[in-house]
Amino acid sequence: MTAIEKYTLDRLRSRGIRLGLNCPYCQGTWLELKEAKDLDPMHGVTCFKCKAQIMLDGLSLTVIRERAPAAEG
């Protein structure tokens, strides 16, 4: 049997998610969104190189995993 779970940004905040990416503007700085305030759509992080403000306004993760079949008998 297949189990499908969907995790929204609200659920992920309490699980200590860390998201890393290159700055989408200058692509020269590695940025991490790792604290609750960084994941707030009104806060975000600032690129150290080009000073662009990077905000995350939506995210969901889908996890699909196969469960072991139940033993018959």
N, C-alpha and C positions, 0 to 999 in steps of 0.2 A: 504494500500500500504506500502511496506517495503522500508525504506531508508537505504542504505549502504554507509558509508563514511570511507575512508582510510586516516590515518594521518601518513605521513612519518616523520622521525627524523627531516628533514629540516623544516617541517611545525610545529612540536611540539616545537622546540627551541624558537620560538617567542611567544609561549603560556604559558611559564613558567612551563614546565613539571619538576617534581621531581621524580626521580627513586631511590628507596632504596633497598638494597640487602645485604646479608651477604657476606663477602669476600669469593669468590669461592675457594681460596687456603687454608686458615686456618679456615674459617667458624667461626671465633671468634670475628669478628668486624662488626658492622653495618655501611655500607657506604651509602652516599647519593650523587647522581649526580643531582645537582640542579641549577648550574650556567652554562651559555653558554660555558665557557671554560671547564667545566667538561664533557660536551657532545661532545666536539671536539675529534675525534678519535685519534688525535696526542697528547692529553694532559691527560685526564682522572683524576683519583684520586689515591692516595697512601694509602694502608692499614696501619693503625697506629701500628698494632701488628706485622705483618710479613713483612711489607715494600714492598709487591707486588704492582705492578702498574696495575690498572684496567681501561680498556678503552672500550668504547662502540662504536662498528664499524657499527652497523645497528639496526634499530628498526622501526616497523610500528605497529600502532594500528588500528584495524577495529572496527567500531561502527555500530551495527545493531539495528534499532529501528522501531517499528510499528507506522505508522501514523494513525490517526483517519480516518475512511472512510468518504468520502465526502457525504454530505446530498443529498438525491435524491429529485428532484422536483424543 
